[in-house]
Amino acid sequence: MMCWTIERIIHFSNEQKIIDGYCHFGFHDQYGNQYILDHDHHWIGGIDKDSGQLYWTAGQKTQEAWVRHVHVDLLNPTYLSTIDKETVVVVSSGNKKIFKINFIIGYVELLIDGEKWGLKDIGNCEYDPSGFLWVNEVTGCRVHKFNLDGERIIILGNGEPGFQEGTVSFENVQFNWIYDLRRGPDGNIYVLDSKNYCVRMINPISGEVERVAGNGKSGYSGDGGLAIHATFGSNYAEQFDGPWSLSLDEEGNLYIGDTQNHVVRMVDRKTGIISTIAGTNQLTDVTNHSPSSEPINPLELQLLRICSLDYADSLLFIPEWNGDLIVLGKSPNKLHPTENRKSSKN
């Protein structure tokens, strides 16, 4: 049975972007590269594996005089995907654009203009193994497939919120506010259909969409059983209700930031069983991740608002809205060892 340990808890201030090679909000790619996204200051960058420091940036303004910079009209970047080791595609959500950037030669191309294609907003973009780009609208309730010439191939969803319990075709599928979209190692595209409280899988080969987690109802139930019968948290007072984030590992295990329940849940690829791996829905101290000064196991974490997830090299990165980053490590042979836990306060 796979278990998890707390490797780091890092507290970022507004001025600190990188600490010991970690950033608060960012992503790793399939090549092992790490990227930082600064949504509020409108730039992205690459973090060098060896030094743990920035080695390139892209955005409207130069960040560091000694770091290679690519000038591009980024506004509130939210996600990026990689085409190859030197080229990324990045979502600029503030102006509804997607740019292709080669950060080695400094080449920039406007790949998709959301206004041109009538997109209500843009959430994520994912590059698939067949050379297509998948883009989701958050409140627009649609997923779009583009080629790398910026031409739209197909639209999934009619723009109206809806839900289907079973497997449906691309032509008939409906979604209800999509907060996250990720590519799996199997080549499928996974959609966090948040206000339907479920995860759905887009199969580009069969042209069908299948529900893989969540039964379409809100709650906190299902651990230990099949993920398709589980429920995810809701808070009707939140503008963005439902789970917020999604990630997958190299084996295809699925991780869900069940934000309203204050937990991270995992769906085992082989069995389809769902379990909680971090957090508790019984918050006792919203100012501290630990209810005591003693070392804790992941199931004692106080996760007030999980805003994203990222997985790389047996580590799961959990950024919180308040600027904290929790790093969990896989521990297949132990229950909840805490001897290696570190906490960085800066």
C-alpha positions as CSV (number, residue, x, y, z in Angstrom):
1,M,0.0,0.0,0.0
2,M,1.3,3.4,-1.0
3,C,1.6,6.0,1.8
4,W,2.9,9.5,1.9
5,T,5.2,11.5,4.1
6,I,5.6,15.3,4.6
7,E,8.9,16.2,3.0
8,R,8.7,20.0,3.3
9,I,6.4,22.8,4.4
10,I,7.6,26.1,2.9
11,H,6.1,29.5,3.7
12,F,6.4,32.0,0.9
13,S,6.1,35.7,1.5
14,N,4.9,38.1,-1.3
15,E,8.5,39.0,-2.1
16,Q,9.9,35.5,-2.2
17,K,9.4,33.6,-5.4
18,I,11.9,30.8,-5.1
19,I,13.2,29.1,-1.9
20,D,15.7,26.2,-2.1
21,G,14.7,25.6,-5.7
22,Y,11.0,25.4,-4.9
23,C,8.4,27.9,-6.1
24,H,4.9,28.4,-4.6
25,F,3.0,28.1,-7.9
26,G,4.4,26.2,-10.8
27,F,4.6,23.0,-12.8
28,H,7.0,20.3,-13.8
29,D,7.1,18.7,-17.3
30,Q,7.8,15.3,-18.6
31,Y,11.5,16.2,-19.1
32,G,11.9,17.0,-15.5
33,N,12.0,20.8,-16.0
34,Q,10.4,23.1,-13.4
35,Y,8.5,26.3,-14.3
36,I,7.3,29.1,-12.1
37,L,4.1,31.1,-12.9
38,D,3.6,34.5,-11.3
39,H,-0.1,35.1,-12.0
40,D,-0.3,38.5,-10.3
41,H,2.9,40.0,-11.8
42,H,2.3,38.5,-15.3
43,W,5.4,36.4,-15.9
44,I,6.7,32.9,-16.1
45,G,10.2,31.3,-15.9
46,G,12.3,28.3,-15.8
47,I,14.1,27.1,-12.6
48,D,17.5,25.5,-13.2
49,K,17.8,21.9,-11.8
50,D,21.3,22.3,-10.4
51,S,21.3,25.9,-9.0
52,G,17.6,26.1,-8.1
53,Q,17.6,29.6,-9.5
54,L,15.8,31.3,-12.5
55,Y,17.6,30.8,-15.8
56,W,15.0,32.4,-18.1
57,T,11.8,34.4,-17.8
58,A,9.1,35.6,-20.1
59,G,6.5,38.4,-19.7
60,Q,6.0,42.1,-20.2
61,K,8.9,43.1,-17.9
62,T,12.4,41.8,-17.3
63,Q,12.6,40.2,-13.8
64,E,16.3,39.9,-13.2
65,A,19.0,41.8,-15.2
66,W,21.3,38.7,-15.4
67,V,18.5,36.3,-16.5
68,R,17.6,35.7,-20.2
69,H,14.2,37.3,-20.8
70,V,11.6,36.9,-23.6
71,H,9.2,39.8,-24.1
72,V,5.6,38.6,-24.5
73,D,2.2,40.1,-23.7
74,L,1.4,37.8,-20.7
75,L,-1.5,38.8,-18.5
76,N,-2.3,36.6,-15.5
77,P,-0.7,33.4,-16.7
78,T,-2.4,30.3,-15.3
79,Y,-0.9,27.2,-16.9
80,L,1.7,26.0,-19.4
81,S,2.4,22.8,-21.3
82,T,5.6,21.8,-23.1
83,I,5.9,20.9,-26.8
84,D,9.6,20.0,-26.5
85,K,12.5,20.7,-24.2
86,E,12.8,24.3,-25.5
87,T,9.2,25.2,-26.2
88,V,6.3,25.9,-24.0
89,V,2.7,26.9,-24.6
90,V,1.3,29.2,-21.9
91,V,-2.2,30.4,-21.1
92,S,-2.4,34.2,-20.6
93,S,-5.9,34.2,-19.0
94,G,-6.1,38.0,-18.5
95,N,-6.3,38.6,-22.3
96,K,-7.6,35.2,-23.3
97,K,-4.5,34.3,-25.4
98,I,-2.2,31.3,-25.7
99,F,1.4,31.9,-26.7
100,K,4.1,29.5,-28.0
101,I,7.5,30.4,-26.6
102,N,10.9,29.0,-27.4
103,F,12.9,30.3,-24.5
104,I,16.3,29.3,-25.9
105,I,16.1,31.4,-29.1
106,G,13.6,34.0,-27.8
107,Y,10.9,33.1,-30.3
108,V,7.2,34.1,-29.5
109,E,4.1,33.2,-31.5
110,L,0.5,34.0,-30.7
111,L,-1.0,30.6,-31.1
112,I,-4.6,31.1,-30.1
113,D,-6.6,34.3,-29.6
114,G,-9.6,33.4,-27.4
115,E,-11.6,36.5,-28.7
116,K,-11.3,35.2,-32.3
117,W,-12.7,31.8,-31.4
118,G,-15.4,33.1,-29.1
119,L,-14.0,31.7,-25.9
120,K,-15.6,33.1,-22.7
121,D,-12.3,32.5,-20.8
122,I,-9.3,30.2,-20.8
123,G,-8.3,27.8,-18.0
124,N,-5.6,25.3,-19.1
125,C,-4.0,24.0,-22.3
126,E,-2.4,20.6,-22.7
127,Y,-0.3,19.3,-25.6
128,D,-1.1,15.7,-26.5
129,P,1.2,13.0,-28.0
130,S,-0.6,13.4,-31.4
131,G,0.4,17.0,-31.7
132,F,-2.9,18.7,-30.7
133,L,-3.6,21.3,-28.1
134,W,-6.6,20.9,-25.7
135,V,-8.0,24.0,-24.1
136,N,-10.7,24.4,-21.6
137,E,-13.1,27.3,-20.8
138,V,-13.8,27.6,-17.1
139,T,-17.2,29.2,-16.9
140,G,-17.8,28.6,-20.6
141,C,-18.2,24.9,-20.0
142,R,-16.4,23.8,-23.1
143,V,-13.2,22.0,-24.2
144,H,-11.5,22.8,-27.6
145,K,-9.1,20.8,-29.6
146,F,-6.6,22.9,-31.7
147,N,-3.7,22.1,-34.0
148,L,-0.4,23.8,-33.7
149,D,-1.3,26.2,-36.5
150,G,-4.0,27.6,-34.1
151,E,-6.9,26.1,-36.1
152,R,-9.8,24.7,-34.1
153,I,-10.5,21.0,-34.9
154,I,-13.5,20.2,-32.6
155,I,-15.5,21.6,-29.7
156,L,-16.7,19.5,-26.7
157,G,-19.8,21.0,-24.9
158,N,-22.4,23.4,-26.1
159,G,-21.6,26.2,-23.6
160,E,-24.5,25.4,-21.3
161,P,-23.9,23.6,-17.9
162,G,-24.9,20.0,-18.0
163,F,-24.1,16.5,-16.7
164,Q,-24.2,13.0,-18.0
165,E,-23.6,10.1,-15.7
166,G,-22.5,7.6,-18.4
167,T,-20.0,7.6,-21.2
168,V,-21.0,10.0,-24.0
169,S,-19.7,11.1,-27.4
170,F,-17.8,14.3,-28.1
171,E,-20.9,15.7,-29.8
172,N,-23.2,15.2,-26.9
173,V,-21.0,15.9,-23.8
174,Q,-21.7,18.7,-21.4
175,F,-19.7,20.1,-18.5
176,N,-20.3,22.5,-15.6
177,W,-17.4,24.9,-14.9
178,I,-14.0,23.2,-15.7
179,Y,-11.3,24.3,-13.2
180,D,-8.5,22.0,-14.4
181,L,-7.4,19.9,-17.4
182,R,-4.4,17.6,-17.5
183,R,-2.8,15.1,-19.9
184,G,-2.4,11.6,-18.5
185,P,0.5,9.2,-19.3
186,D,-2.0,7.1,-21.3
187,G,-2.5,10.0,-23.8
188,N,-6.0,10.8,-22.5
189,I,-7.1,14.2,-21.3
190,Y,-8.5,14.5,-17.8
191,V,-11.1,17.2,-17.0
192,L,-12.0,18.4,-13.6
193,D,-15.7,19.0,-14.1
194,S,-15.9,20.9,-10.9
195,K,-19.5,22.0,-10.5
196,N,-20.5,18.5,-11.5
197,Y,-18.2,17.3,-8.6
198,C,-16.5,14.8,-10.8
199,V,-13.4,14.0,-13.0
200,R,-14.0,13.0,-16.6
201,M,-11.6,11.4,-19.2
202,I,-11.5,12.5,-22.8
203,N,-10.4,9.7,-25.0
204,P,-9.1,11.3,-28.3
205,I,-9.0,7.9,-30.0
206,S,-12.6,6.7,-29.3
207,G,-14.1,10.2,-29.4
208,E,-15.9,9.6,-26.0
209,V,-15.9,11.1,-22.6
210,E,-16.0,8.8,-19.5
211,R,-16.6,9.7,-15.9
212,V,-13.7,8.3,-13.8
213,A,-14.3,9.9,-10.3
214,G,-17.3,11.4,-8.6
215,N,-21.0,10.6,-8.9
216,G,-22.1,14.2,-9.7
217,K,-23.2,15.0,-6.1
218,S,-21.5,17.0,-3.4
219,G,-20.3,15.6,-0.1
220,Y,-17.3,13.8,1.4
221,S,-17.8,10.1,0.9
222,G,-16.5,7.1,-1.0
223,D,-13.0,6.5,0.4
224,G,-12.1,2.9,0.2
225,G,-14.5,2.3,-2.7
226,L,-14.7,2.9,-6.4
227,A,-14.0,6.5,-7.2
228,I,-17.1,6.7,-9.5
229,H,-19.3,6.4,-6.4
230,A,-17.4,9.1,-4.4
231,T,-18.5,12.6,-3.7
232,F,-16.5,15.8,-3.6
233,G,-16.8,18.9,-1.4
234,S,-19.1,21.9,-1.9
235,N,-19.4,25.4,-0.5
236,Y,-22.2,27.3,-2.1
237,A,-20.8,30.5,-0.7
238,E,-17.7,30.1,-2.9
239,Q,-17.8,31.6,-6.4
240,F,-15.7,28.6,-7.5
241,D,-17.5,25.8,-5.9
242,G,-16.3,22.2,-6.0
243,P,-12.8,20.7,-6.3
244,W,-10.1,23.1,-7.7
245,S,-7.2,21.0,-8.9
246,L,-6.0,17.9,-10.6
247,S,-2.7,16.1,-11.3
248,L,-1.5,12.6,-12.5
249,D,1.7,10.6,-11.9
250,E,3.7,8.5,-14.2
251,E,1.5,5.4,-13.5
252,G,-1.7,7.3,-14.2
253,N,-2.8,7.6,-10.6
254,L,-5.1,10.6,-10.2
255,Y,-4.8,13.3,-7.5
256,I,-7.6,15.6,-6.8
257,G,-7.5,18.8,-4.7
258,D,-10.8,18.5,-3.0
259,T,-10.7,22.1,-1.9
260,Q,-14.0,22.5,-0.1
261,N,-13.3,19.3,1.9
262,H,-9.7,20.5,2.7
263,V,-8.2,17.3,1.5
264,V,-6.2,15.7,-1.3
265,R,-7.6,12.5,-2.7
266,M,-6.0,9.8,-4.9
267,V,-7.6,7.4,-7.3
268,D,-5.6,4.3,-7.9
269,R,-5.1,3.6,-11.6
270,K,-5.2,-0.2,-11.3
271,T,-8.1,-0.6,-8.9
272,G,-10.2,2.6,-9.3
273,I,-10.3,2.9,-5.5
274,I,-10.3,6.4,-4.0
275,S,-8.7,7.4,-0.7
276,T,-7.7,10.6,1.2
277,I,-3.9,11.0,1.3
278,A,-3.6,14.4,2.9
279,G,-5.7,16.8,5.0
280,T,-8.8,16.5,7.2
281,N,-12.2,18.0,6.7
282,Q,-12.3,18.8,10.4
283,L,-10.3,22.0,10.6
284,T,-9.2,23.0,14.1
285,D,-6.6,25.7,13.3
286,V,-6.9,27.7,10.0
287,T,-3.6,29.6,10.8
288,N,-1.3,26.5,11.1
289,H,-0.9,23.4,9.1
290,S,-0.3,21.3,12.2
291,P,-2.7,21.2,15.2
292,S,0.3,20.7,17.5
293,S,4.0,21.4,17.5
294,E,4.8,17.7,17.1
295,P,5.7,16.1,13.7
296,I,2.5,15.2,11.9
297,N,1.4,12.8,9.3
298,P,-0.3,14.1,6.1
299,L,-3.8,13.2,7.3
300,E,-3.4,15.8,10.1
301,L,-2.6,18.7,7.7
302,Q,-4.9,21.7,8.0
303,L,-5.4,22.6,4.3
304,L,-7.6,25.7,4.3
305,R,-7.7,26.3,0.5
306,I,-5.8,24.0,-1.9
307,C,-5.4,26.1,-5.1
308,S,-3.4,23.7,-7.4
309,L,-1.5,20.4,-7.6
310,D,1.6,19.3,-9.3
311,Y,3.4,15.9,-9.4
312,A,7.0,15.1,-10.3
313,D,9.6,12.5,-9.4
314,S,7.6,10.8,-6.6
315,L,6.7,14.2,-5.0
316,L,3.3,15.8,-4.8
317,F,3.3,19.6,-4.6
318,I,0.3,21.2,-2.8
319,P,0.2,25.0,-3.0
320,E,-2.2,26.8,-0.6
321,W,-3.9,30.1,-1.3
322,N,-2.1,31.8,1.6
323,G,1.3,31.3,0.0
324,D,2.3,28.0,1.6
325,L,3.6,25.0,-0.2
326,I,3.3,21.5,1.1
327,V,5.5,18.8,-0.5
328,L,4.6,15.1,0.0
329,G,6.8,12.2,-0.9
330,K,5.7,8.6,-1.7
331,S,6.6,6.1,1.0
332,P,5.6,2.6,-0.2
333,N,7.3,0.7,2.7
334,K,6.4,2.8,5.7
335,L,3.2,4.1,7.3
336,H,3.7,7.7,8.2
337,P,7.4,8.4,9.1
338,T,8.0,11.9,10.0
339,E,11.7,11.9,10.8
340,N,12.6,13.6,7.5
341,R,10.0,16.4,7.8
342,K,11.4,19.9,7.4
343,S,9.7,23.3,7.7
344,S,11.1,26.4,6.2
345,K,9.9,29.7,7.6
346,N,11.1,32.8,5.7
